Amino acid sequence: MDVYSPKEDSQLLAEQVKAHVKPDMKALDMGTGSGLIVGLLLEKTSNVTGADVNPYAIEYCSKKYKKAEFIQSNLFDNIRDKYDLITFNPPYLPEDKREDLETALMTTGGAKGYELLLKFLDQARGHLKKDGLIITIFSSLTKPDVVFKKAEELGYKHELLDSKKAFFETLYCVKFKLQ
């Protein structure tokens, strides 16, 4: 299995993470992949954890970013702490039956594309410190109206930080905060 390589979505997320991370924050990068976001977080804060379901990503990042902690975890299954900032570049595309399993694990967020993101938002509530925030990214193919409605039902307010047209979709970088 490969490690997710940074693409347009990673760059859009990276720009907003740089703008929002503060020196004293305890940060978690969920779905850390290649560790791009962990590296940016470490530029401003020393308390950084990366988590990924992919053991190869954990092994790769542990060698590359010695100052961060890495945990193999399916979302929050093995995460115990609370954080000021949680970042997540999830697989967010709707299921495509033509896609091979390995690629699908890196790109597919469920049958409709938003299921994994909503599961993440539900679980993240128990891992956010008071006034903590989530910065995540997803696609117009992920049905943003459904994501925002469900997030509101989970107790979040959201703010669109940035968007970018890419190929056949628009990418959205969104900040979520518990109300």
MARGUKOL-223010 format. One record per residue (C-alpha): residue in three letters; chain; x, y, z. Coordinates in nm, 4 decimals, padded with zeros to 6 digits. Each point is the difference from the previous one (the first is absolute). Layout:
residues N
+-----+-------+----------+----------+----------+
! res ! chain !        x !        y !        z !
+-----+-------+----------+----------+----------+
! ala !     A !        X !        Y !        Z !
...
+-----+-------+----------+----------+----------+
//
This chain:
residues 179
+-----+-------+----------+----------+----------+
! res ! chain !        x !        y !        z !
+-----+-------+----------+----------+----------+
! met !     A !  00.0000 !  00.0000 !  00.0000 !
! asp !     A !  00.1238 !  00.3475 ! -00.0867 !
! val !     A ! -00.0023 !  00.3208 !  00.2037 !
! tyr !     A ! -00.2345 !  00.2741 ! -00.1243 !
! ser !     A !  00.2048 !  00.2574 ! -00.1910 !
! pro !     A ! -00.0878 !  00.3693 !  00.0370 !
! lys !     A ! -00.2251 !  00.1339 ! -00.2746 !
! glu !     A ! -00.2145 !  00.3152 ! -00.0506 !
! asp !     A ! -00.2134 ! -00.0854 !  00.3026 !
! ser !     A !  00.3077 ! -00.0337 !  00.2239 !
! gln !     A !  00.1337 !  00.3369 ! -00.1167 !
! leu !     A ! -00.3327 !  00.1741 !  00.0654 !
! leu !     A ! -00.0153 ! -00.1518 !  00.3485 !
! ala !     A !  00.3656 !  00.0885 !  00.0642 !
! glu !     A ! -00.0601 !  00.3701 ! -00.0721 !
! gln !     A ! -00.2795 !  00.0197 !  00.2555 !
! val !     A !  00.1822 ! -00.2051 !  00.2623 !
! lys !     A !  00.2942 !  00.2439 ! -00.0202 !
! ala !     A ! -00.2423 !  00.2874 !  00.0551 !
! his !     A ! -00.1760 ! -00.1557 !  00.3015 !
! val !     A !  00.2610 ! -00.1887 !  00.2039 !
! lys !     A !  00.1382 !  00.1799 !  00.3050 !
! pro !     A !  00.3155 ! -00.0771 !  00.2012 !
! asp !     A ! -00.1725 ! -00.1398 !  00.3086 !
! met !     A ! -00.2484 ! -00.2262 ! -00.1806 !
! lys !     A ! -00.0207 ! -00.3738 !  00.0496 !
! ala !     A ! -00.0651 ! -00.1287 ! -00.3518 !
! leu !     A ! -00.1138 ! -00.3241 ! -00.1607 !
! asp !     A !  00.0324 ! -00.0700 ! -00.3713 !
! met !     A ! -00.2495 ! -00.2755 ! -00.0751 !
! gly !     A !  00.0714 ! -00.1994 ! -00.3154 !
! thr !     A !  00.3548 !  00.1302 ! -00.0003 !
! gly !     A !  00.1057 ! -00.1740 ! -00.3237 !
! ser !     A !  00.3411 !  00.1345 ! -00.1021 !
! gly !     A !  00.0139 !  00.2297 !  00.3038 !
! leu !     A ! -00.0149 !  00.3289 ! -00.1915 !
! ile !     A ! -00.2357 !  00.1567 !  00.2560 !
! val !     A !  00.1998 ! -00.1402 !  00.2949 !
! gly !     A !  00.3081 !  00.1743 ! -00.1396 !
! leu !     A ! -00.1860 !  00.3316 ! -00.0208 !
! leu !     A ! -00.1415 ! -00.0394 !  00.3497 !
! leu !     A !  00.3485 ! -00.0687 !  00.1388 !
! glu !     A !  00.1169 !  00.3344 ! -00.1414 !
! lys !     A ! -00.2231 !  00.1797 !  00.2524 !
! thr !     A ! -00.0776 ! -00.2418 !  00.2844 !
! ser !     A !  00.1856 ! -00.2853 !  00.1616 !
! asn !     A ! -00.2952 ! -00.2064 !  00.1204 !
! val !     A ! -00.0985 ! -00.1839 ! -00.3193 !
! thr !     A ! -00.1492 ! -00.3446 ! -00.0564 !
! gly !     A ! -00.0605 ! -00.1636 ! -00.3363 !
! ala !     A ! -00.2481 ! -00.2858 ! -00.0405 !
! asp !     A ! -00.0721 ! -00.2236 ! -00.2963 !
! val !     A ! -00.1630 ! -00.3376 ! -00.0606 !
! asn !     A !  00.2851 ! -00.0833 ! -00.2392 !
! pro !     A !  00.2963 ! -00.1591 !  00.1843 !
! tyr !     A !  00.2346 !  00.1028 ! -00.2829 !
! ala !     A ! -00.0934 !  00.3654 !  00.0492 !
! ile !     A !  00.0739 ! -00.0302 !  00.3722 !
! glu !     A !  00.3347 ! -00.1669 ! -00.0654 !
! tyr !     A !  00.0952 !  00.2558 ! -00.2686 !
! cys !     A ! -00.0989 !  00.3028 !  00.2100 !
! ser !     A !  00.1616 ! -00.1331 !  00.3190 !
! lys !     A !  00.3339 ! -00.0054 ! -00.1798 !
! lys !     A ! -00.0476 !  00.3378 ! -00.1691 !
! tyr !     A ! -00.1476 !  00.2049 !  00.2882 !
! lys !     A !  00.1829 ! -00.1022 !  00.3178 !
! lys !     A ! -00.1529 !  00.2785 !  00.2134 !
! ala !     A ! -00.3590 ! -00.1180 ! -00.0498 !
! glu !     A ! -00.1828 ! -00.2998 !  00.1407 !
! phe !     A ! -00.1698 ! -00.2393 ! -00.2422 !
! ile !     A ! -00.2869 ! -00.2378 !  00.0714 !
! gln !     A ! -00.1474 ! -00.2615 ! -00.2295 !
! ser !     A ! -00.3739 !  00.0457 !  00.0384 !
! asn !     A ! -00.3230 ! -00.0366 ! -00.1913 !
! leu !     A ! -00.1261 !  00.3518 !  00.0661 !
! phe !     A ! -00.0082 !  00.0413 !  00.3809 !
! asp !     A !  00.0106 ! -00.3695 !  00.0973 !
! asn !     A !  00.3470 !  00.0328 !  00.1581 !
! ile !     A ! -00.0054 !  00.3726 !  00.0814 !
! arg !     A ! -00.0470 !  00.0917 !  00.3670 !
! asp !     A !  00.0929 !  00.3705 !  00.0291 !
! lys !     A ! -00.1822 !  00.3262 ! -00.0679 !
! tyr !     A !  00.1370 !  00.2588 ! -00.2427 !
! asp !     A ! -00.0162 !  00.3712 ! -00.0747 !
! leu !     A !  00.0262 ! -00.0697 ! -00.3731 !
! ile !     A ! -00.0895 ! -00.3079 ! -00.2021 !
! thr !     A !  00.0782 ! -00.0052 ! -00.3707 !
! phe !     A ! -00.1360 ! -00.2585 ! -00.2432 !
! asn !     A !  00.0389 ! -00.0540 ! -00.3727 !
! pro !     A ! -00.2410 ! -00.2923 ! -00.0246 !
! pro !     A ! -00.0783 ! -00.2270 ! -00.2883 !
! tyr !     A ! -00.3076 !  00.1880 ! -00.1252 !
! leu !     A ! -00.0987 ! -00.1240 ! -00.3437 !
! pro !     A ! -00.3141 ! -00.2056 ! -00.0628 !
! glu !     A !  00.0570 ! -00.3705 ! -00.0575 !
! asp !     A !  00.1099 ! -00.0959 ! -00.3512 !
! lys !     A ! -00.0342 ! -00.3733 ! -00.0660 !
! arg !     A !  00.2753 !  00.0201 ! -00.2658 !
! glu !     A !  00.2608 !  00.1124 !  00.2538 !
! asp !     A !  00.2386 ! -00.2586 !  00.1476 !
! leu !     A ! -00.0135 ! -00.0563 !  00.3776 !
! glu !     A !  00.3345 !  00.1642 !  00.0812 !
! thr !     A ! -00.0871 !  00.3216 ! -00.1838 !
! ala !     A ! -00.3535 ! -00.0022 !  00.1403 !
! leu !     A !  00.1379 ! -00.0057 !  00.3565 !
! met !     A !  00.1777 !  00.3298 ! -00.0737 !
! thr !     A ! -00.2801 !  00.1726 ! -00.1915 !
! thr !     A ! -00.3432 ! -00.1441 !  00.0843 !
! gly !     A ! -00.1935 !  00.1409 !  00.2956 !
! gly !     A ! -00.2932 ! -00.2404 ! -00.0350 !
! ala !     A ! -00.2768 ! -00.0753 ! -00.2456 !
! lys !     A ! -00.0970 !  00.3686 ! -00.0205 !
! gly !     A !  00.3449 !  00.1356 !  00.0938 !
! tyr !     A ! -00.0896 !  00.1693 !  00.3293 !
! glu !     A ! -00.0508 ! -00.2980 !  00.2329 !
! leu !     A !  00.3593 ! -00.0125 !  00.1315 !
! leu !     A !  00.0090 !  00.3764 !  00.0561 !
! leu !     A ! -00.3239 ! -00.0118 !  00.1988 !
! lys !     A !  00.1275 ! -00.2920 !  00.2090 !
! phe !     A !  00.3172 !  00.2024 !  00.0656 !
! leu !     A ! -00.1991 !  00.3089 !  00.1066 !
! asp !     A ! -00.2131 ! -00.2106 !  00.2326 !
! gln !     A !  00.3038 ! -00.1603 !  00.1666 !
! ala !     A !  00.2060 !  00.3227 !  00.0055 !
! arg !     A ! -00.2460 !  00.1656 !  00.2402 !
! gly !     A !  00.1498 ! -00.2029 !  00.2846 !
! his !     A !  00.3548 !  00.0984 ! -00.0926 !
! leu !     A ! -00.0301 !  00.3782 ! -00.0327 !
! lys !     A !  00.1039 !  00.2244 !  00.2867 !
! lys !     A ! -00.2296 !  00.2875 !  00.0926 !
! asp !     A !  00.0229 !  00.2476 ! -00.2903 !
! gly !     A !  00.1844 ! -00.2617 ! -00.2076 !
! leu !     A ! -00.0378 !  00.0008 ! -00.3758 !
! ile !     A !  00.0093 ! -00.2363 ! -00.2924 !
! ile !     A !  00.1351 !  00.0936 ! -00.3411 !
! thr !     A ! -00.0927 ! -00.2449 ! -00.2715 !
! ile !     A ! -00.0407 ! -00.0233 ! -00.3710 !
! phe !     A ! -00.2535 ! -00.1608 ! -00.2303 !
! ser !     A ! -00.1447 !  00.0222 ! -00.3485 !
! ser !     A ! -00.3134 !  00.1301 ! -00.1663 !
! leu !     A ! -00.0534 ! -00.3693 ! -00.0864 !
! thr !     A ! -00.0308 ! -00.0622 !  00.3762 !
! lys !     A ! -00.3314 !  00.1920 !  00.0108 !
! pro !     A !  00.0999 !  00.2930 !  00.2256 !
! asp !     A ! -00.3644 !  00.0820 !  00.0819 !
! val !     A ! -00.0409 ! -00.3470 !  00.1548 !
! val !     A !  00.3316 !  00.0311 !  00.1887 !
! phe !     A ! -00.0912 !  00.3429 !  00.1426 !
! lys !     A ! -00.3502 ! -00.1097 !  00.1038 !
! lys !     A !  00.1276 ! -00.3142 !  00.1746 !
! ala !     A !  00.2866 !  00.1938 !  00.1612 !
! glu !     A ! -00.2504 !  00.2488 !  00.1401 !
! glu !     A ! -00.2030 ! -00.2904 !  00.1412 !
! leu !     A !  00.3217 ! -00.1206 !  00.1695 !
! gly !     A !  00.0387 !  00.3423 !  00.1651 !
! tyr !     A !  00.2501 !  00.1654 ! -00.2347 !
! lys !     A !  00.0017 !  00.3390 ! -00.1628 !
! his !     A !  00.2096 !  00.0325 ! -00.3126 !
! glu !     A !  00.1891 !  00.2615 ! -00.1951 !
! leu !     A !  00.1152 ! -00.0375 ! -00.3590 !
! leu !     A !  00.3681 !  00.1004 !  00.0060 !
! asp !     A !  00.0832 ! -00.0446 ! -00.3677 !
! ser !     A ! -00.0985 ! -00.1836 ! -00.3158 !
! lys !     A !  00.1737 ! -00.0950 ! -00.3208 !
! lys !     A ! -00.1163 ! -00.1383 ! -00.3347 !
! ala !     A !  00.1806 ! -00.3217 ! -00.0892 !
! phe !     A ! -00.0811 ! -00.2146 ! -00.3032 !
! phe !     A ! -00.3650 ! -00.1103 !  00.0303 !
! glu !     A ! -00.0630 !  00.1295 !  00.3526 !
! thr !     A !  00.0409 !  00.2879 !  00.2426 !
! leu !     A !  00.2083 ! -00.0601 !  00.3113 !
! tyr !     A ! -00.1146 !  00.1603 !  00.3254 !
! cys !     A !  00.2128 !  00.0674 !  00.3070 !
! val !     A ! -00.2305 !  00.0366 !  00.2988 !
! lys !     A !  00.0427 !  00.0822 !  00.3676 !
! phe !     A ! -00.2325 ! -00.1757 !  00.2431 !
! lys !     A ! -00.0448 !  00.1043 !  00.3619 !
! leu !     A ! -00.2399 ! -00.1334 !  00.2616 !
! gln !     A ! -00.2746 !  00.2488 !  00.0875 !
+-----+-------+----------+----------+----------+
//
